[in-house]
Amino acid sequence: MRASRPRNRGLNLPLAVRDLSEGEHAVLMAVRLWFRGGTLRSMAVIHAAFRNAGIPTDALLPLFSALGVFTTGRPLIVLSPAALELGADETALLEALGALQHGDDDAGLTVLDRWLPLAALCMVTASAQEFGRKLAAAGVFLPYDRVRSASLSLAAE
């Protein structure tokens, strides 16, 4: 299992899927597959990706719970599971989940606010935090460099 590694991505550089750790890639694939095929059609592939990354499958429940809330807001633009690049919404979602995982709720919710109404933000927070705890227990840490930098810039103004 390849561990997540800290990296300085810069604020405007798009990411390629190959730049992700195995755990980040598994989360991205779960998001892409969930939005493209739903839970039922994609469950076996998502389980395999999580198992390969060392993420317990019980992390899927809070992830799916959080993703289900996105049906109430503005659509998230999610690329095909075969896409080699990361979309802007996918990157922002990974980093918002990373911010919540690291306890930076303000930064995470600020990003999620672009898609979700206030009531949905309240619902997604607990699920995303639980998902982050399960990832952390498996040694997978999602990035949130850009979200944190943007949050610090806003606070300085």
NUTORGU-77378 format. One record per residue: residue in three letters; y, x, z of N, C-alpha, C in turn. Coordinates in steps of 0.05 Angstrom, whole numbers, plus 32768, in hexadecimal, padded with zeros to 4 digits. Atoms other than C-alpha are relative to their C-alpha. Layout:
BEGIN
{aa=ALA n_v=Y n_u=X n_w=Z ca_v=Y ca_u=X ca_w=Z c_v=Y c_u=X c_w=Z}
...
END
This chain:
BEGIN
{aa=MET n_v=7FE9 n_u=8011 n_w=8000 ca_v=8000 ca_u=8000 ca_w=8000 c_v=8019 c_u=8012 c_w=8000}
{aa=ARG n_v=7FE8 n_u=7FF1 n_w=8002 ca_v=8043 ca_u=801C ca_w=7FEC c_v=8015 c_u=7FF3 c_w=8012}
{aa=ALA n_v=7FED n_u=800C n_w=7FED ca_v=8077 ca_u=8012 ca_w=8023 c_v=801B c_u=7FFD c_w=7FF2}
{aa=SER n_v=7FE5 n_u=8003 n_w=800A ca_v=80BC ca_u=7FF8 ca_w=8015 c_v=8011 c_u=8019 c_w=8007}
{aa=ARG n_v=7FF0 n_u=7FE9 n_w=7FFA ca_v=80EF ca_u=802F ca_w=8011 c_v=801D c_u=7FF9 c_w=7FFC}
{aa=PRO n_v=7FE3 n_u=8005 n_w=8004 ca_v=813A ca_u=802F ca_w=801B c_v=800A c_u=800E c_w=7FE7}
{aa=ARG n_v=7FF4 n_u=7FF3 n_w=8017 ca_v=8162 ca_u=803E ca_w=7FDE c_v=801C c_u=7FF6 c_w=7FFB}
{aa=ASN n_v=7FE5 n_u=8007 n_w=8006 ca_v=81A9 ca_u=803D ca_w=7FC7 c_v=8001 c_u=7FF7 c_w=7FE3}
{aa=ARG n_v=8002 n_u=800B n_w=801A ca_v=81AA ca_u=800F ca_w=7F8C c_v=801C c_u=7FFF c_w=7FF2}
{aa=GLY n_v=7FE6 n_u=8004 n_w=800C ca_v=81F5 ca_u=800C ca_w=7F81 c_v=8005 c_u=7FE2 c_w=7FFE}
{aa=LEU n_v=7FF9 n_u=801D n_w=7FFE ca_v=821A ca_u=7FCA ca_w=7F7E c_v=7FFC c_u=7FF1 c_w=7FE6}
{aa=ASN n_v=8001 n_u=800F n_w=8019 ca_v=8215 ca_u=7FB9 ca_w=7F34 c_v=7FE9 c_u=8007 c_w=7FEE}
{aa=LEU n_v=8016 n_u=7FF7 n_w=8011 ca_v=81D5 ca_u=7FD8 ca_w=7F1B c_v=7FEA c_u=7FEB c_w=8000}
{aa=PRO n_v=8017 n_u=8012 n_w=8001 ca_v=819F ca_u=7FA8 ca_w=7F03 c_v=7FE7 c_u=800F c_w=8007}
{aa=LEU n_v=8019 n_u=7FF4 n_w=7FF9 ca_v=815A ca_u=7FB6 ca_w=7F1C c_v=7FEA c_u=7FF8 c_w=7FED}
{aa=ALA n_v=8019 n_u=8006 n_w=800F ca_v=8119 ca_u=7FBB ca_w=7EF7 c_v=7FEA c_u=7FFA c_w=8014}
{aa=VAL n_v=8017 n_u=8007 n_w=7FEE ca_v=80D9 ca_u=7F9F ca_w=7F15 c_v=7FF3 c_u=801A c_w=8009}
{aa=ARG n_v=800E n_u=7FE7 n_w=7FF9 ca_v=80BD ca_u=7FE6 ca_w=7F14 c_v=800E c_u=800F c_w=8018}
{aa=ASP n_v=7FF1 n_u=7FF4 n_w=7FEA ca_v=80F3 ca_u=7FFA ca_w=7F47 c_v=7FF9 c_u=7FF4 c_w=801C}
{aa=LEU n_v=8006 n_u=800D n_w=7FE7 ca_v=80D7 ca_u=7FCB ca_w=7F7C c_v=7FE7 c_u=800C c_w=800D}
{aa=SER n_v=8018 n_u=7FF8 n_w=7FF2 ca_v=80A6 ca_u=7FDE ca_w=7FB1 c_v=7FEA c_u=7FEB c_w=7FFB}
{aa=GLU n_v=8016 n_u=8013 n_w=8005 ca_v=8062 ca_u=7FBB ca_w=7FAF c_v=8005 c_u=7FE6 c_w=800F}
{aa=GLY n_v=7FFA n_u=8018 n_w=7FF0 ca_v=8078 ca_u=7F8B ca_w=7FE6 c_v=8016 c_u=7FF0 c_w=7FF4}
{aa=GLU n_v=7FEA n_u=800E n_w=800D ca_v=80B9 ca_u=7F7A ca_w=7FC4 c_v=7FF7 c_u=7FF3 c_w=7FE6}
{aa=HIS n_v=800B n_u=800B n_w=8019 ca_v=8094 ca_u=7F70 ca_w=7F82 c_v=7FEF c_u=7FE7 c_w=8006}
{aa=ALA n_v=8010 n_u=8018 n_w=7FF8 ca_v=8063 ca_u=7F40 ca_w=7FA5 c_v=8011 c_u=7FE8 c_w=8006}
{aa=VAL n_v=7FEE n_u=8016 n_w=7FF9 ca_v=809C ca_u=7F17 ca_w=7FC0 c_v=800D c_u=7FF5 c_w=7FE7}
{aa=LEU n_v=7FF4 n_u=8008 n_w=8019 ca_v=80BE ca_u=7F16 ca_w=7F7C c_v=7FED c_u=7FEF c_w=7FF0}
{aa=MET n_v=8014 n_u=800F n_w=800F ca_v=807E ca_u=7F00 ca_w=7F5A c_v=7FFB c_u=7FE4 c_w=800D}
{aa=ALA n_v=8004 n_u=801A n_w=7FF3 ca_v=8074 ca_u=7EC9 ca_w=7F8E c_v=8016 c_u=7FED c_w=7FFA}
{aa=VAL n_v=7FE9 n_u=8011 n_w=8007 ca_v=80BA ca_u=7EAF ca_w=7F81 c_v=7FFF c_u=7FF7 c_w=7FE3}
{aa=ARG n_v=8002 n_u=8007 n_w=801C ca_v=80B2 ca_u=7EB2 ca_w=7F36 c_v=7FEA c_u=7FEC c_w=7FFA}
{aa=LEU n_v=8017 n_u=8011 n_w=8005 ca_v=806E ca_u=7E92 ca_w=7F36 c_v=8004 c_u=7FE4 c_w=800D}
{aa=TRP n_v=7FFB n_u=8019 n_w=7FF3 ca_v=8083 ca_u=7E5C ca_w=7F68 c_v=8014 c_u=7FEF c_w=7FEF}
{aa=PHE n_v=7FED n_u=800F n_w=8010 ca_v=80BF ca_u=7E48 ca_w=7F3E c_v=7FF5 c_u=7FF9 c_w=7FE4}
{aa=ARG n_v=800B n_u=8006 n_w=801B ca_v=8099 ca_u=7E4C ca_w=7EFC c_v=7FE8 c_u=7FEE c_w=8000}
{aa=GLY n_v=8019 n_u=800F n_w=8001 ca_v=8056 ca_u=7E2E ca_w=7F0E c_v=7FFA c_u=7FEF c_w=8018}
{aa=GLY n_v=8005 n_u=800F n_w=7FE7 ca_v=805B ca_u=7E10 ca_w=7F53 c_v=7FEA c_u=800D c_w=8011}
{aa=THR n_v=8013 n_u=7FF4 n_w=7FED ca_v=802F ca_u=7E1F ca_w=7F8E c_v=7FE4 c_u=7FFE c_w=7FF7}
{aa=LEU n_v=801D n_u=8005 n_w=8007 ca_v=7FEE ca_u=7E01 ca_w=7F75 c_v=7FF7 c_u=8012 c_w=7FEA}
{aa=ARG n_v=8008 n_u=7FF0 n_w=8017 ca_v=7FEB ca_u=7E24 ca_w=7F32 c_v=8001 c_u=801E c_w=8005}
{aa=SER n_v=7FFB n_u=7FE4 n_w=7FFD ca_v=8002 ca_u=7E67 ca_w=7F4C c_v=7FF4 c_u=800C c_w=8019}
{aa=MET n_v=8009 n_u=7FF7 n_w=7FE6 ca_v=7FE1 ca_u=7E6C ca_w=7F90 c_v=7FED c_u=8018 c_w=7FFF}
{aa=ALA n_v=8014 n_u=7FEA n_w=8001 ca_v=7FA7 ca_u=7E9B ca_w=7F7D c_v=800E c_u=801A c_w=7FF9}
{aa=VAL n_v=7FF2 n_u=7FE8 n_w=8008 ca_v=7FD5 ca_u=7ECD ca_w=7F5B c_v=8013 c_u=8009 c_w=8016}
{aa=ILE n_v=7FEE n_u=7FF9 n_w=7FEA ca_v=8008 ca_u=7ECB ca_w=7F94 c_v=7FF0 c_u=800B c_w=8017}
{aa=HIS n_v=8011 n_u=7FF5 n_w=7FEA ca_v=7FD1 ca_u=7ED5 ca_w=7FC8 c_v=7FF7 c_u=801C c_w=7FF9}
{aa=ALA n_v=8009 n_u=7FE5 n_w=8008 ca_v=7FB7 ca_u=7F11 ca_w=7FA1 c_v=8017 c_u=8014 c_w=8002}
{aa=ALA n_v=7FE9 n_u=7FEE n_w=7FFF ca_v=7FFD ca_u=7F30 ca_w=7F9B c_v=8007 c_u=8007 c_w=801D}
{aa=PHE n_v=7FFA n_u=7FFC n_w=7FE4 ca_v=8009 ca_u=7F27 ca_w=7FE6 c_v=7FEA c_u=8012 c_w=800C}
{aa=ARG n_v=8016 n_u=7FF1 n_w=7FF5 ca_v=7FC4 ca_u=7F42 ca_w=7FF8 c_v=8002 c_u=801E c_w=7FF7}
{aa=ASN n_v=7FFD n_u=7FE4 n_w=800B ca_v=7FCF ca_u=7F80 ca_w=7FCB c_v=8017 c_u=800F c_w=800E}
{aa=ALA n_v=7FE9 n_u=7FF3 n_w=7FF3 ca_v=8012 ca_u=7F8D ca_w=7FED c_v=7FFD c_u=8002 c_w=801E}
{aa=GLY n_v=8004 n_u=7FFF n_w=7FE3 ca_v=7FF5 ca_u=7F85 ca_w=8033 c_v=800F c_u=7FEB c_w=800F}
{aa=ILE n_v=7FF1 n_u=8016 n_w=7FF3 ca_v=801C ca_u=7F46 ca_w=8041 c_v=7FED c_u=7FEA c_w=8007}
{aa=PRO n_v=8013 n_u=8015 n_w=7FF8 ca_v=7FF6 ca_u=7F12 ca_w=8069 c_v=8007 c_u=7FE6 c_w=7FF1}
{aa=THR n_v=7FFB n_u=8019 n_w=800F ca_v=7FED ca_u=7ED1 ca_w=8043 c_v=800D c_u=7FEB c_w=8011}
{aa=ASP n_v=7FF1 n_u=8014 n_w=7FF0 ca_v=8009 ca_u=7EAA ca_w=807E c_v=801E c_u=8003 c_w=7FFD}
{aa=ALA n_v=7FE3 n_u=7FFD n_w=8006 ca_v=804D ca_u=7EC5 ca_w=8067 c_v=8008 c_u=7FEC c_w=7FEA}
{aa=LEU n_v=7FFA n_u=8012 n_w=8016 ca_v=8047 ca_u=7E95 ca_w=802D c_v=800C c_u=7FE5 c_w=8009}
{aa=LEU n_v=7FF5 n_u=801A n_w=7FF6 ca_v=8055 ca_u=7E56 ca_w=8056 c_v=801E c_u=8001 c_w=8004}
{aa=PRO n_v=7FE3 n_u=8000 n_w=7FFD ca_v=809B ca_u=7E6A ca_w=806C c_v=800E c_u=8006 c_w=7FE5}
{aa=LEU n_v=7FF4 n_u=7FFB n_w=801A ca_v=80A9 ca_u=7E86 ca_w=8026 c_v=8002 c_u=7FE7 c_w=7FEF}
{aa=PHE n_v=8000 n_u=8018 n_w=8010 ca_v=8094 ca_u=7E46 ca_w=8003 c_v=8012 c_u=7FEB c_w=800D}
{aa=SER n_v=7FEE n_u=8012 n_w=7FF3 ca_v=80BA ca_u=7E1E ca_w=8037 c_v=801D c_u=8005 c_w=7FF9}
{aa=ALA n_v=7FE5 n_u=7FF8 n_w=8008 ca_v=80F9 ca_u=7E45 ca_w=8028 c_v=8005 c_u=7FFA c_w=7FE3}
{aa=LEU n_v=7FFC n_u=8005 n_w=801C ca_v=80EF ca_u=7E40 ca_w=7FDD c_v=8002 c_u=7FE2 c_w=7FFA}
{aa=GLY n_v=7FFF n_u=801D n_w=8004 ca_v=80E4 ca_u=7DF5 ca_w=7FE2 c_v=801B c_u=7FF5 c_w=8004}
{aa=VAL n_v=7FE5 n_u=8009 n_w=7FFA ca_v=812A ca_u=7DED ca_w=7FFD c_v=8012 c_u=8004 c_w=7FE7}
{aa=PHE n_v=7FF0 n_u=7FFB n_w=8018 ca_v=8145 ca_u=7E09 ca_w=7FBB c_v=8000 c_u=7FE9 c_w=7FEC}
{aa=THR n_v=8001 n_u=8017 n_w=8012 ca_v=8132 ca_u=7DC9 ca_w=7F98 c_v=8018 c_u=7FED c_w=8006}
{aa=THR n_v=7FEA n_u=8011 n_w=7FF9 ca_v=816E ca_u=7DA9 ca_w=7FBC c_v=801B c_u=800A c_w=7FF6}
{aa=GLY n_v=7FE7 n_u=7FF4 n_w=8007 ca_v=81A3 ca_u=7DD8 ca_w=7FA2 c_v=8003 c_u=8006 c_w=7FE2}
{aa=ARG n_v=7FFC n_u=7FF7 n_w=801B ca_v=81BC ca_u=7DF9 ca_w=7F63 c_v=7FE8 c_u=8010 c_w=7FF8}
{aa=PRO n_v=8018 n_u=7FF2 n_w=8008 ca_v=8183 ca_u=7E14 ca_w=7F39 c_v=8003 c_u=801E c_w=8001}
{aa=LEU n_v=8003 n_u=7FE3 n_w=7FFF ca_v=816E ca_u=7E5C ca_w=7F44 c_v=7FF6 c_u=8009 c_w=7FE5}
{aa=ILE n_v=800A n_u=7FF6 n_w=8019 ca_v=8165 ca_u=7E83 ca_w=7F04 c_v=7FEB c_u=8015 c_w=8006}
{aa=VAL n_v=8017 n_u=7FEF n_w=7FFA ca_v=8120 ca_u=7EA2 ca_w=7F09 c_v=7FF3 c_u=8007 c_w=7FE5}
{aa=LEU n_v=800B n_u=7FF7 n_w=8019 ca_v=8103 ca_u=7ECC ca_w=7ED1 c_v=7FE2 c_u=7FFC c_w=8000}
{aa=SER n_v=801D n_u=8002 n_w=8004 ca_v=80BC ca_u=7ECA ca_w=7EB6 c_v=7FF2 c_u=8015 c_w=8011}
{aa=PRO n_v=800F n_u=7FEC n_w=7FF1 ca_v=8088 ca_u=7EED ca_w=7EE0 c_v=7FFA c_u=801A c_w=7FF0}
{aa=ALA n_v=8005 n_u=7FE8 n_w=8011 ca_v=807E ca_u=7F1D ca_w=7EA5 c_v=8019 c_u=8010 c_w=7FFB}
{aa=ALA n_v=7FE7 n_u=7FF2 n_w=8006 ca_v=80C8 ca_u=7F31 ca_w=7EA2 c_v=8000 c_u=801B c_w=800F}
{aa=LEU n_v=8000 n_u=7FE5 n_w=7FF4 ca_v=80D3 ca_u=7F7B ca_w=7EB0 c_v=801A c_u=8006 c_w=800F}
{aa=GLU n_v=7FE7 n_u=7FFD n_w=7FF2 ca_v=811A ca_u=7F73 ca_w=7ECA c_v=8003 c_u=7FEB c_w=8016}
{aa=LEU n_v=7FFA n_u=8014 n_w=7FEB ca_v=8136 ca_u=7F4F ca_w=7F06 c_v=8019 c_u=7FF1 c_w=7FF8}
{aa=GLY n_v=7FE9 n_u=8010 n_w=8006 ca_v=8165 ca_u=7F16 ca_w=7EFB c_v=8014 c_u=8002 c_w=8017}
{aa=ALA n_v=7FEC n_u=7FFF n_w=7FEB ca_v=81A6 ca_u=7F12 ca_w=7F22 c_v=7FFA c_u=7FED c_w=8017}
{aa=ASP n_v=8007 n_u=8013 n_w=7FEA ca_v=818F ca_u=7ED4 ca_w=7F49 c_v=7FE8 c_u=800B c_w=8010}
{aa=GLU n_v=8018 n_u=7FF5 n_w=7FF2 ca_v=814C ca_u=7EF6 ca_w=7F59 c_v=8009 c_u=8016 c_w=8013}
{aa=THR n_v=7FF7 n_u=7FEA n_w=7FF0 ca_v=816F ca_u=7F34 ca_w=7F72 c_v=800F c_u=7FF6 c_w=8018}
{aa=ALA n_v=7FF1 n_u=800B n_w=7FEA ca_v=819F ca_u=7F0B ca_w=7F9C c_v=7FEE c_u=7FF2 c_w=8014}
{aa=LEU n_v=8013 n_u=800D n_w=7FEE ca_v=8166 ca_u=7EE2 ca_w=7FB9 c_v=7FF1 c_u=8014 c_w=8010}
{aa=LEU n_v=800E n_u=7FEC n_w=7FF1 ca_v=813E ca_u=7F1F ca_w=7FCC c_v=8012 c_u=800D c_w=8015}
{aa=GLU n_v=7FEE n_u=7FF3 n_w=7FED ca_v=817B ca_u=7F3E ca_w=7FEC c_v=8009 c_u=7FED c_w=8016}
{aa=ALA n_v=7FF9 n_u=8013 n_w=7FEB ca_v=818E ca_u=7EFE ca_w=8011 c_v=7FE9 c_u=7FFE c_w=8014}
{aa=LEU n_v=8017 n_u=8000 n_w=7FEE ca_v=8147 ca_u=7EFA ca_w=802C c_v=7FFE c_u=801A c_w=8011}
{aa=GLY n_v=8000 n_u=7FE7 n_w=7FF2 ca_v=814D ca_u=7F44 ca_w=803E c_v=8015 c_u=8000 c_w=8017}
{aa=ALA n_v=7FEB n_u=8002 n_w=7FEB ca_v=818E ca_u=7F37 ca_w=8064 c_v=7FF7 c_u=7FEF c_w=8017}
{aa=LEU n_v=800A n_u=8011 n_w=7FEA ca_v=816E ca_u=7EFF ca_w=808B c_v=7FEA c_u=800E c_w=800F}
{aa=GLN n_v=8016 n_u=7FF1 n_w=7FF4 ca_v=8131 ca_u=7F2B ca_w=8098 c_v=800B c_u=8015 c_w=8014}
{aa=HIS n_v=7FF4 n_u=7FEB n_w=7FEF ca_v=815F ca_u=7F61 ca_w=80B5 c_v=8013 c_u=7FF5 c_w=8014}
{aa=GLY n_v=7FEF n_u=800C n_w=7FEC ca_v=8185 ca_u=7F30 ca_w=80E0 c_v=801E c_u=7FFD c_w=7FF8}
{aa=ASP n_v=7FE5 n_u=8003 n_w=800A ca_v=81C4 ca_u=7F2F ca_w=80B5 c_v=8003 c_u=7FE4 c_w=7FF4}
{aa=ASP n_v=8000 n_u=801C n_w=8009 ca_v=81C7 ca_u=7EE3 ca_w=80B1 c_v=8018 c_u=7FF9 c_w=7FF0}
{aa=ASP n_v=7FE8 n_u=8007 n_w=800E ca_v=820F ca_u=7EDF ca_w=809B c_v=7FFF c_u=8009 c_w=7FE3}
{aa=ALA n_v=8002 n_u=7FF6 n_w=801C ca_v=8203 ca_u=7F0A ca_w=805D c_v=7FEB c_u=7FF1 c_w=7FF1}
{aa=GLY n_v=8015 n_u=800F n_w=800D ca_v=81C2 ca_u=7EE6 ca_w=804C c_v=8009 c_u=7FE4 c_w=7FF9}
{aa=LEU n_v=7FF7 n_u=801C n_w=8005 ca_v=81E0 ca_u=7EA1 ca_w=8053 c_v=8017 c_u=7FFE c_w=7FEC}
{aa=THR n_v=7FEA n_u=8000 n_w=8013 ca_v=821E ca_u=7EB4 ca_w=802C c_v=7FF5 c_u=8000 c_w=7FE3}
{aa=VAL n_v=800C n_u=7FFF n_w=801B ca_v=81F1 ca_u=7EC4 ca_w=7FF0 c_v=7FF2 c_u=7FE5 c_w=7FFA}
{aa=LEU n_v=800E n_u=8018 n_w=8004 ca_v=81C5 ca_u=7E87 ca_w=7FF9 c_v=8012 c_u=7FE8 c_w=7FFC}
{aa=ASP n_v=7FEC n_u=8015 n_w=8003 ca_v=8203 ca_u=7E5C ca_w=7FFC c_v=8007 c_u=7FFA c_w=7FE3}
{aa=ARG n_v=7FFB n_u=8005 n_w=801C ca_v=820B ca_u=7E64 ca_w=7FB1 c_v=7FED c_u=7FEC c_w=7FF3}
{aa=TRP n_v=8014 n_u=8013 n_w=800A ca_v=81CD ca_u=7E39 ca_w=7FA6 c_v=7FFD c_u=7FE7 c_w=8011}
{aa=LEU n_v=8008 n_u=8016 n_w=7FEE ca_v=81C6 ca_u=7E0D ca_w=7FE3 c_v=8017 c_u=7FF3 c_w=800F}
{aa=PRO n_v=7FEC n_u=800E n_w=7FEF ca_v=81EF ca_u=7DD8 ca_w=8007 c_v=7FFB c_u=8008 c_w=801D}
{aa=LEU n_v=8001 n_u=7FF8 n_w=7FE4 ca_v=81FC ca_u=7DE2 ca_w=8051 c_v=7FE7 c_u=7FF7 c_w=800F}
{aa=ALA n_v=8018 n_u=800A n_w=7FF2 ca_v=81C3 ca_u=7DB6 ca_w=806A c_v=7FE7 c_u=8010 c_w=7FF7}
{aa=ALA n_v=8017 n_u=7FF0 n_w=800A ca_v=8192 ca_u=7DDD ca_w=803E c_v=8001 c_u=801C c_w=800B}
{aa=LEU n_v=7FFE n_u=7FE5 n_w=7FF4 ca_v=81AD ca_u=7E1F ca_w=8058 c_v=7FF4 c_u=8001 c_w=801C}
{aa=CYS n_v=800B n_u=8001 n_w=7FE5 ca_v=819B ca_u=7E0A ca_w=809E c_v=7FE2 c_u=7FFF c_w=7FFF}
{aa=MET n_v=801D n_u=8003 n_w=8003 ca_v=8155 ca_u=7DF7 ca_w=8087 c_v=7FF3 c_u=801A c_w=7FF7}
{aa=VAL n_v=800C n_u=7FE9 n_w=800B ca_v=8148 ca_u=7E37 ca_w=8061 c_v=8001 c_u=8018 c_w=8013}
{aa=THR n_v=7FFC n_u=7FE9 n_w=7FEF ca_v=8160 ca_u=7E67 ca_w=8097 c_v=7FE8 c_u=8007 c_w=8011}
{aa=ALA n_v=8018 n_u=7FFB n_w=7FEE ca_v=8126 ca_u=7E5F ca_w=80C8 c_v=7FE8 c_u=8009 c_w=7FF0}
{aa=SER n_v=8017 n_u=7FF8 n_w=8011 ca_v=80F2 ca_u=7E63 ca_w=8090 c_v=8003 c_u=801C c_w=7FF6}
{aa=ALA n_v=7FFB n_u=7FE5 n_w=800B ca_v=8112 ca_u=7EA1 ca_w=8071 c_v=7FFD c_u=8015 c_w=8016}
{aa=GLN n_v=8002 n_u=7FED n_w=7FEA ca_v=8117 ca_u=7EC3 ca_w=80B5 c_v=7FE2 c_u=8004 c_w=8008}
{aa=GLU n_v=801C n_u=7FFD n_w=7FF9 ca_v=80CE ca_u=7EB4 ca_w=80C5 c_v=7FF1 c_u=8010 c_w=7FEA}
{aa=PHE n_v=800C n_u=7FF1 n_w=8016 ca_v=80BA ca_u=7ECE ca_w=8080 c_v=8007 c_u=801E c_w=8003}
{aa=GLY n_v=7FF8 n_u=7FE5 n_w=7FFC ca_v=80E2 ca_u=7F0D ca_w=808E c_v=7FF1 c_u=800E c_w=8017}
{aa=ARG n_v=8010 n_u=7FF5 n_w=7FE9 ca_v=80BE ca_u=7F17 ca_w=80D1 c_v=7FE4 c_u=8007 c_w=7FF7}
{aa=LYS n_v=801B n_u=7FFB n_w=8009 ca_v=807B ca_u=7F11 ca_w=80AF c_v=7FFE c_u=8018 c_w=7FED}
{aa=LEU n_v=7FFF n_u=7FE9 n_w=8012 ca_v=808F ca_u=7F43 ca_w=8079 c_v=8004 c_u=8019 c_w=8011}
{aa=ALA n_v=7FFB n_u=7FE8 n_w=7FEF ca_v=80A9 ca_u=7F74 ca_w=80AE c_v=7FE7 c_u=8008 c_w=800E}
{aa=ALA n_v=801A n_u=7FFA n_w=7FF2 ca_v=8067 ca_u=7F6F ca_w=80D4 c_v=7FED c_u=800E c_w=7FED}
{aa=ALA n_v=8011 n_u=7FF4 n_w=8014 ca_v=8045 ca_u=7F83 ca_w=8093 c_v=800C c_u=801A c_w=7FF5}
{aa=GLY n_v=7FF3 n_u=7FE8 n_w=8009 ca_v=8076 ca_u=7FBD ca_w=8089 c_v=800F c_u=7FFD c_w=7FE6}
{aa=VAL n_v=7FF1 n_u=8005 n_w=8019 ca_v=809B ca_u=7F9D ca_w=804F c_v=801C c_u=7FF7 c_w=8008}
{aa=PHE n_v=7FE4 n_u=8005 n_w=7FF9 ca_v=80E7 ca_u=7F9E ca_w=8054 c_v=800F c_u=7FFB c_w=7FE6}
{aa=LEU n_v=7FF1 n_u=8006 n_w=8018 ca_v=8111 ca_u=7F7B ca_w=801F c_v=801B c_u=800D c_w=8001}
{aa=PRO n_v=7FE6 n_u=7FF3 n_w=8002 ca_v=8151 ca_u=7F9B ca_w=8007 c_v=8017 c_u=7FEC c_w=8006}
{aa=TYR n_v=7FE8 n_u=8011 n_w=7FFF ca_v=8196 ca_u=7F81 ca_w=8017 c_v=8019 c_u=8011 c_w=7FFF}
{aa=ASP n_v=7FE9 n_u=7FEE n_w=8003 ca_v=81C4 ca_u=7FBA ca_w=8004 c_v=8018 c_u=7FF3 c_w=7FF4}
{aa=ARG n_v=7FE9 n_u=800D n_w=800D ca_v=81F0 ca_u=7F92 ca_w=7FD5 c_v=800C c_u=7FEA c_w=8011}
{aa=VAL n_v=7FF7 n_u=8016 n_w=7FEF ca_v=81F4 ca_u=7F56 ca_w=8003 c_v=8010 c_u=800B c_w=8017}
{aa=ARG n_v=7FF2 n_u=7FF4 n_w=7FE9 ca_v=8208 ca_u=7F82 ca_w=803E c_v=801A c_u=800C c_w=7FF7}
{aa=SER n_v=7FE8 n_u=7FF4 n_w=800A ca_v=823B ca_u=7FA8 ca_w=8014 c_v=8015 c_u=7FEB c_w=7FFA}
{aa=ALA n_v=7FED n_u=8016 n_w=8006 ca_v=825B ca_u=7F67 ca_w=7FFB c_v=800A c_u=7FF3 c_w=801A}
{aa=SER n_v=7FF8 n_u=800C n_w=7FE6 ca_v=825C ca_u=7F4B ca_w=8042 c_v=8014 c_u=8012 c_w=800E}
{aa=LEU n_v=7FED n_u=7FED n_w=7FF4 ca_v=827E ca_u=7F8A ca_w=805C c_v=801A c_u=8000 c_w=7FF2}
{aa=SER n_v=7FE7 n_u=8001 n_w=8010 ca_v=82B1 ca_u=7F87 ca_w=8024 c_v=8011 c_u=7FE7 c_w=8007}
{aa=LEU n_v=7FF2 n_u=8019 n_w=7FF9 ca_v=82C2 ca_u=7F3E ca_w=8035 c_v=800C c_u=8002 c_w=801C}
{aa=ALA n_v=7FF7 n_u=7FFE n_w=7FE4 ca_v=82C8 ca_u=7F4E ca_w=807F c_v=8018 c_u=8013 c_w=8002}
{aa=ALA n_v=7FEA n_u=7FED n_w=7FFF ca_v=82F8 ca_u=7F88 ca_w=8070 c_v=801A c_u=7FF3 c_w=7FF6}
{aa=GLU n_v=7FE8 n_u=800C n_w=800C ca_v=8327 ca_u=7F5B ca_w=8049 c_v=8010 c_u=7FEE c_w=8013}
END
